[in-house]
Amino acid sequence: MPIGAALSATKHSKVGWTGYVVAVMVASALAWLGLWAKQTMGKRVADRAKLYSASQKESYFRRLYFAVVLWIVVSSLLSAWLTLVLAPRFA
């Protein structure tokens, strides 16, 4: 999602191929950061959920799912915004 949002922002700003390179770099950095954060939090929640009952486990994983969806939205918006700010500087 961050890569798609960044490429869309680049297309609409018409900054050329260097803008696309900047967009992919910015979006890739955010995507890798998101991947690392989701894996880390997933492992922590899974380890912590082992200590609790089934209903509490379900609650933890629902919160984790909500956090992932929220991160996808935020990282997409952040990626598009950063691309709009940085791409014209390199064009």
LUMVO-405111 format. One record per atom (N, C-alpha, C): residue number from 0; residue in three letters; atom name; z, y, x. Coordinates in steps of 0.05 Angstrom, whole numbers, padded with zeros to 5 digits. Each point is the difference from the previous one (the first is absolute). Layout:
<nodes>
+-----+------+------+--------+--------+--------+
: pos : code : site :      Z :      Y :      X :
+-----+------+------+--------+--------+--------+
: NUM :  ALA :   CA :      Z :      Y :      X :
...
+-----+------+------+--------+--------+--------+
</nodes>
This chain:
<nodes>
+-----+------+------+--------+--------+--------+
: pos : code : site :      Z :      Y :      X :
+-----+------+------+--------+--------+--------+
:   0 :  MET :    N :  00000 : -00024 :  00016 :
:   0 :  MET :   CA :  00000 :  00024 : -00016 :
:   0 :  MET :    C :  00000 :  00025 :  00017 :
:   1 :  PRO :    N :  00016 :  00002 :  00021 :
:   1 :  PRO :   CA : -00001 :  00024 :  00017 :
:   1 :  PRO :    C : -00028 :  00005 :  00012 :
:   2 :  ILE :    N : -00013 : -00021 :  00008 :
:   2 :  ILE :   CA : -00027 :  00003 :  00012 :
:   2 :  ILE :    C : -00020 :  00010 : -00021 :
:   3 :  GLY :    N :  00001 : -00011 : -00024 :
:   3 :  GLY :   CA : -00017 :  00009 : -00021 :
:   3 :  GLY :    C :  00004 :  00029 : -00007 :
:   4 :  ALA :    N :  00025 :  00008 : -00002 :
:   4 :  ALA :   CA :  00007 :  00028 : -00007 :
:   4 :  ALA :    C : -00009 :  00019 :  00022 :
:   5 :  ALA :    N :  00003 : -00008 :  00025 :
:   5 :  ALA :   CA : -00008 :  00017 :  00022 :
:   5 :  ALA :    C : -00030 :  00003 :  00001 :
:   6 :  LEU :    N : -00015 : -00022 : -00004 :
:   6 :  LEU :   CA : -00029 :  00001 :  00001 :
:   6 :  LEU :    C : -00010 :  00017 : -00024 :
:   7 :  SER :    N :  00012 : -00002 : -00022 :
:   7 :  SER :   CA : -00007 :  00016 : -00023 :
:   7 :  SER :    C :  00004 :  00029 :  00005 :
:   8 :  ALA :    N :  00022 :  00007 :  00012 :
:   8 :  ALA :   CA :  00006 :  00028 :  00007 :
:   8 :  ALA :    C : -00020 :  00010 :  00020 :
:   9 :  THR :    N : -00008 : -00017 :  00019 :
:   9 :  THR :   CA : -00020 :  00008 :  00020 :
:   9 :  THR :    C : -00027 :  00005 : -00012 :
:  10 :  LYS :    N : -00007 : -00018 : -00019 :
:  10 :  LYS :   CA : -00026 :  00003 : -00013 :
:  10 :  LYS :    C : -00002 :  00026 : -00015 :
:  11 :  HIS :    N :  00021 :  00008 : -00014 :
:  11 :  HIS :   CA :  00000 :  00024 : -00016 :
:  11 :  HIS :    C :  00002 :  00026 :  00017 :
:  12 :  SER :    N :  00011 : -00003 :  00024 :
:  12 :  SER :   CA :  00003 :  00024 :  00017 :
:  12 :  SER :    C : -00025 :  00004 :  00018 :
:  13 :  LYS :    N : -00018 : -00020 :  00001 :
:  13 :  LYS :   CA : -00025 :  00002 :  00015 :
:  13 :  LYS :    C :  00003 :  00009 :  00028 :
:  14 :  VAL :    N :  00016 : -00014 :  00016 :
:  14 :  VAL :   CA :  00005 :  00007 :  00028 :
:  14 :  VAL :    C : -00015 : -00016 :  00020 :
:  15 :  GLY :    N : -00017 : -00018 : -00008 :
:  15 :  GLY :   CA : -00017 : -00015 :  00018 :
:  15 :  GLY :    C :  00014 : -00026 :  00010 :
:  16 :  TRP :    N : -00014 : -00012 :  00019 :
:  16 :  TRP :   CA :  00010 : -00027 :  00009 :
:  16 :  TRP :    C :  00026 :  00002 :  00015 :
:  17 :  THR :    N :  00005 :  00022 :  00014 :
:  17 :  THR :   CA :  00026 :  00003 :  00014 :
:  17 :  THR :    C :  00023 :  00001 : -00020 :
:  18 :  GLY :    N : -00005 :  00011 : -00023 :
:  18 :  GLY :   CA :  00020 :  00000 : -00021 :
:  18 :  GLY :    C :  00006 : -00028 : -00010 :
:  19 :  TYR :    N : -00020 : -00016 : -00001 :
:  19 :  TYR :   CA :  00004 : -00028 : -00008 :
:  19 :  TYR :    C :  00017 : -00015 :  00021 :
:  20 :  VAL :    N : -00005 :  00005 :  00025 :
:  20 :  VAL :   CA :  00015 : -00012 :  00022 :
:  20 :  VAL :    C :  00030 :  00008 : -00002 :
:  21 :  VAL :    N :  00004 :  00026 : -00004 :
:  21 :  VAL :   CA :  00028 :  00010 : -00003 :
:  21 :  VAL :    C :  00013 : -00013 : -00025 :
:  22 :  ALA :    N : -00015 : -00002 : -00022 :
:  22 :  ALA :   CA :  00010 : -00011 : -00024 :
:  22 :  ALA :    C :  00009 : -00029 :  00004 :
:  23 :  VAL :    N : -00017 : -00016 :  00013 :
:  23 :  VAL :   CA :  00007 : -00028 :  00005 :
:  23 :  VAL :    C :  00024 : -00002 :  00019 :
:  24 :  MET :    N :  00002 :  00017 :  00020 :
:  24 :  MET :   CA :  00023 : -00001 :  00018 :
:  24 :  MET :    C :  00026 :  00007 : -00014 :
:  25 :  VAL :    N : -00001 :  00021 : -00016 :
:  25 :  VAL :   CA :  00024 :  00009 : -00014 :
:  25 :  VAL :    C :  00009 : -00022 : -00020 :
:  26 :  ALA :    N : -00020 : -00009 : -00016 :
:  26 :  ALA :   CA :  00006 : -00020 : -00020 :
:  26 :  ALA :    C :  00010 : -00027 :  00012 :
:  27 :  SER :    N : -00012 : -00007 :  00022 :
:  27 :  SER :   CA :  00008 : -00025 :  00013 :
:  27 :  SER :    C :  00029 :  00002 :  00010 :
:  28 :  ALA :    N :  00007 :  00023 :  00011 :
:  28 :  ALA :   CA :  00028 :  00003 :  00009 :
:  28 :  ALA :    C :  00019 : -00002 : -00023 :
:  29 :  LEU :    N : -00006 :  00012 : -00022 :
:  29 :  LEU :   CA :  00017 : -00001 : -00024 :
:  29 :  LEU :    C :  00001 : -00029 : -00011 :
:  30 :  ALA :    N : -00023 : -00013 :  00000 :
:  30 :  ALA :   CA : -00001 : -00028 : -00010 :
:  30 :  ALA :    C :  00017 : -00018 :  00017 :
:  31 :  TRP :    N : -00002 :  00002 :  00027 :
:  31 :  TRP :   CA :  00017 : -00016 :  00018 :
:  31 :  TRP :    C :  00029 :  00006 : -00003 :
:  32 :  LEU :    N :  00007 :  00025 : -00003 :
:  32 :  LEU :   CA :  00028 :  00008 : -00005 :
:  32 :  LEU :    C :  00010 : -00013 : -00026 :
:  33 :  GLY :    N : -00017 :  00001 : -00021 :
:  33 :  GLY :   CA :  00008 : -00012 : -00025 :
:  33 :  GLY :    C :  00003 : -00030 :  00001 :
:  34 :  LEU :    N : -00018 : -00013 :  00015 :
:  34 :  LEU :   CA :  00002 : -00029 :  00003 :
:  34 :  LEU :    C :  00026 : -00007 :  00014 :
:  35 :  TRP :    N :  00006 :  00014 :  00022 :
:  35 :  TRP :   CA :  00025 : -00006 :  00014 :
:  35 :  TRP :    C :  00024 :  00005 : -00017 :
:  36 :  ALA :    N :  00001 :  00022 : -00015 :
:  36 :  ALA :   CA :  00023 :  00006 : -00017 :
:  36 :  ALA :    C :  00003 : -00021 : -00022 :
:  37 :  LYS :    N : -00022 : -00008 : -00012 :
:  37 :  LYS :   CA :  00001 : -00020 : -00022 :
:  37 :  LYS :    C :  00010 : -00027 :  00011 :
:  38 :  GLN :    N : -00010 : -00008 :  00023 :
:  38 :  GLN :   CA :  00009 : -00026 :  00011 :
:  38 :  GLN :    C :  00029 :  00001 :  00008 :
:  39 :  THR :    N :  00009 :  00022 :  00012 :
:  39 :  THR :   CA :  00028 :  00002 :  00008 :
:  39 :  THR :    C :  00018 :  00000 : -00025 :
:  40 :  MET :    N : -00007 :  00016 : -00019 :
:  40 :  MET :   CA :  00017 :  00001 : -00024 :
:  40 :  MET :    C : -00001 : -00026 : -00016 :
:  41 :  GLY :    N : -00023 : -00013 : -00001 :
:  41 :  GLY :   CA : -00002 : -00026 : -00013 :
:  41 :  GLY :    C :  00018 : -00021 :  00012 :
:  42 :  LYS :    N :  00001 : -00001 :  00027 :
:  42 :  LYS :   CA :  00018 : -00019 :  00014 :
:  42 :  LYS :    C :  00029 :  00007 : -00005 :
:  43 :  ARG :    N :  00007 :  00025 :  00000 :
:  43 :  ARG :   CA :  00028 :  00008 : -00005 :
:  43 :  ARG :    C :  00009 : -00006 : -00028 :
:  44 :  VAL :    N : -00018 :  00006 : -00019 :
:  44 :  VAL :   CA :  00007 : -00006 : -00028 :
:  44 :  VAL :    C :  00002 : -00030 : -00004 :
:  45 :  ALA :    N : -00018 : -00016 :  00012 :
:  45 :  ALA :   CA :  00002 : -00029 : -00003 :
:  45 :  ALA :    C :  00025 : -00011 :  00012 :
:  46 :  ASP :    N :  00008 :  00010 :  00023 :
:  46 :  ASP :   CA :  00025 : -00009 :  00013 :
:  46 :  ASP :    C :  00024 :  00008 : -00017 :
:  47 :  ARG :    N :  00000 :  00024 : -00010 :
:  47 :  ARG :   CA :  00023 :  00009 : -00016 :
:  47 :  ARG :    C :  00001 : -00015 : -00027 :
:  48 :  ALA :    N : -00023 : -00006 : -00012 :
:  48 :  ALA :   CA : -00001 : -00013 : -00026 :
:  48 :  ALA :    C :  00011 : -00028 :  00001 :
:  49 :  LYS :    N :  00000 : -00013 :  00023 :
:  49 :  LYS :   CA :  00011 : -00027 :  00002 :
:  49 :  LYS :    C :  00030 : -00001 : -00007 :
:  50 :  LEU :    N :  00013 :  00023 :  00002 :
:  50 :  LEU :   CA :  00029 :  00001 : -00005 :
:  50 :  LEU :    C :  00007 :  00003 : -00029 :
:  51 :  TYR :    N : -00019 :  00006 : -00017 :
:  51 :  TYR :   CA :  00006 :  00008 : -00028 :
:  51 :  TYR :    C : -00012 : -00020 : -00020 :
:  52 :  SER :    N :  00007 :  00005 : -00025 :
:  52 :  SER :   CA : -00009 : -00018 : -00022 :
:  52 :  SER :    C : -00030 :  00006 : -00006 :
:  53 :  ALA :    N : -00011 : -00017 : -00017 :
:  53 :  ALA :   CA : -00028 :  00002 : -00007 :
:  53 :  ALA :    C : -00007 :  00027 : -00013 :
:  54 :  SER :    N :  00018 :  00010 : -00017 :
:  54 :  SER :   CA : -00006 :  00025 : -00014 :
:  54 :  SER :    C :  00001 :  00024 :  00020 :
:  55 :  GLN :    N :  00018 : -00001 :  00019 :
:  55 :  GLN :   CA :  00001 :  00021 :  00020 :
:  55 :  GLN :    C : -00024 : -00002 :  00019 :
:  56 :  LYS :    N : -00009 : -00024 :  00006 :
:  56 :  LYS :   CA : -00023 : -00004 :  00017 :
:  56 :  LYS :    C : -00025 :  00013 : -00014 :
:  57 :  GLU :    N : -00002 : -00005 : -00026 :
:  57 :  GLU :   CA : -00022 :  00011 : -00015 :
:  57 :  GLU :    C :  00001 :  00030 :  00001 :
:  58 :  SER :    N :  00023 :  00011 : -00003 :
:  58 :  SER :   CA :  00004 :  00029 :  00001 :
:  58 :  SER :    C : -00009 :  00012 :  00027 :
:  59 :  TYR :    N :  00008 : -00013 :  00022 :
:  59 :  TYR :   CA : -00008 :  00009 :  00026 :
:  59 :  TYR :    C : -00030 : -00001 :  00004 :
:  60 :  PHE :    N : -00012 : -00021 : -00009 :
:  60 :  PHE :   CA : -00029 : -00002 :  00004 :
:  60 :  PHE :    C : -00016 :  00018 : -00018 :
:  61 :  ARG :    N :  00011 :  00007 : -00024 :
:  61 :  ARG :   CA : -00013 :  00020 : -00017 :
:  61 :  ARG :    C :  00001 :  00027 :  00014 :
:  62 :  ARG :    N :  00023 :  00007 :  00012 :
:  62 :  ARG :   CA :  00002 :  00025 :  00014 :
:  62 :  ARG :    C : -00019 :  00001 :  00024 :
:  63 :  LEU :    N : -00002 : -00022 :  00014 :
:  63 :  LEU :   CA : -00019 : -00001 :  00023 :
:  63 :  LEU :    C : -00028 :  00003 : -00010 :
:  64 :  TYR :    N : -00008 : -00012 : -00022 :
:  64 :  TYR :   CA : -00027 :  00002 : -00011 :
:  64 :  TYR :    C : -00005 :  00029 : -00007 :
:  65 :  PHE :    N :  00019 :  00013 : -00013 :
:  65 :  PHE :   CA : -00003 :  00028 : -00008 :
:  65 :  PHE :    C : -00003 :  00018 :  00025 :
:  66 :  ALA :    N :  00015 : -00006 :  00021 :
:  66 :  ALA :   CA : -00002 :  00016 :  00025 :
:  66 :  ALA :    C : -00028 : -00003 :  00013 :
:  67 :  VAL :    N : -00011 : -00024 : -00001 :
:  67 :  VAL :   CA : -00026 : -00005 :  00011 :
:  67 :  VAL :    C : -00021 :  00016 : -00016 :
:  68 :  VAL :    N :  00001 : -00001 : -00026 :
:  68 :  VAL :   CA : -00019 :  00015 : -00016 :
:  68 :  VAL :    C :  00003 :  00030 :  00005 :
:  69 :  LEU :    N :  00024 :  00009 :  00002 :
:  69 :  LEU :   CA :  00005 :  00028 :  00006 :
:  69 :  LEU :    C : -00012 :  00008 :  00027 :
:  70 :  TRP :    N :  00004 : -00017 :  00020 :
:  70 :  TRP :   CA : -00010 :  00005 :  00027 :
:  70 :  TRP :    C : -00031 :  00001 :  00000 :
:  71 :  ILE :    N : -00013 : -00017 : -00016 :
:  71 :  ILE :   CA : -00029 :  00000 : -00001 :
:  71 :  ILE :    C : -00010 :  00027 : -00011 :
:  72 :  VAL :    N :  00013 :  00010 : -00020 :
:  72 :  VAL :   CA : -00008 :  00025 : -00012 :
:  72 :  VAL :    C :  00005 :  00023 :  00020 :
:  73 :  VAL :    N :  00024 :  00001 :  00011 :
:  73 :  VAL :   CA :  00007 :  00021 :  00019 :
:  73 :  VAL :    C : -00018 :  00000 :  00025 :
:  74 :  SER :    N : -00004 : -00024 :  00011 :
:  74 :  SER :   CA : -00017 : -00002 :  00024 :
:  74 :  SER :    C : -00029 :  00008 : -00005 :
:  75 :  SER :    N : -00010 : -00006 : -00024 :
:  75 :  SER :   CA : -00027 :  00008 : -00007 :
:  75 :  SER :    C : -00002 :  00031 : -00002 :
:  76 :  LEU :    N :  00019 :  00012 : -00013 :
:  76 :  LEU :   CA :  00000 :  00029 : -00002 :
:  76 :  LEU :    C :  00004 :  00013 :  00027 :
:  77 :  LEU :    N :  00018 : -00010 :  00016 :
:  77 :  LEU :   CA :  00004 :  00010 :  00027 :
:  77 :  LEU :    C : -00024 : -00003 :  00017 :
:  78 :  SER :    N : -00013 : -00022 : -00002 :
:  78 :  SER :   CA : -00024 : -00005 :  00016 :
:  78 :  SER :    C : -00022 :  00019 : -00007 :
:  79 :  ALA :    N : -00005 :  00005 : -00026 :
:  79 :  ALA :   CA : -00020 :  00019 : -00008 :
:  79 :  ALA :    C :  00007 :  00028 :  00009 :
:  80 :  TRP :    N :  00025 :  00008 : -00003 :
:  80 :  TRP :   CA :  00008 :  00026 :  00008 :
:  80 :  TRP :    C : -00003 :  00005 :  00030 :
:  81 :  LEU :    N :  00010 : -00020 :  00016 :
:  81 :  LEU :   CA : -00003 :  00003 :  00029 :
:  81 :  LEU :    C : -00029 :  00001 :  00009 :
:  82 :  THR :    N : -00016 : -00015 : -00013 :
:  82 :  THR :   CA : -00029 :  00000 :  00006 :
:  82 :  THR :    C : -00012 :  00027 : -00006 :
:  83 :  LEU :    N :  00007 :  00012 : -00023 :
:  83 :  LEU :   CA : -00010 :  00026 : -00006 :
:  83 :  LEU :    C :  00009 :  00021 :  00019 :
:  84 :  VAL :    N :  00024 : -00003 :  00011 :
:  84 :  VAL :   CA :  00010 :  00019 :  00019 :
:  84 :  VAL :    C : -00011 : -00004 :  00028 :
:  85 :  LEU :    N : -00002 : -00025 :  00009 :
:  85 :  LEU :   CA : -00009 : -00005 :  00027 :
:  85 :  LEU :    C : -00030 : -00003 :  00005 :
:  86 :  ALA :    N : -00014 : -00010 : -00019 :
:  86 :  ALA :   CA : -00029 : -00005 :  00004 :
:  86 :  ALA :    C : -00016 :  00025 :  00006 :
:  87 :  PRO :    N :  00005 :  00023 : -00014 :
:  87 :  PRO :   CA : -00016 :  00023 :  00006 :
:  87 :  PRO :    C :  00005 :  00011 :  00029 :
:  88 :  ARG :    N :  00022 : -00006 :  00011 :
:  88 :  ARG :   CA :  00006 :  00009 :  00027 :
:  88 :  ARG :    C : -00016 : -00014 :  00021 :
:  89 :  PHE :    N : -00009 : -00024 : -00006 :
:  89 :  PHE :   CA : -00016 : -00016 :  00019 :
:  89 :  PHE :    C : -00030 :  00000 : -00006 :
:  90 :  ALA :    N : -00008 :  00013 : -00022 :
:  90 :  ALA :   CA : -00028 :  00000 : -00009 :
:  90 :  ALA :    C : -00016 :  00021 :  00015 :
+-----+------+------+--------+--------+--------+
</nodes>
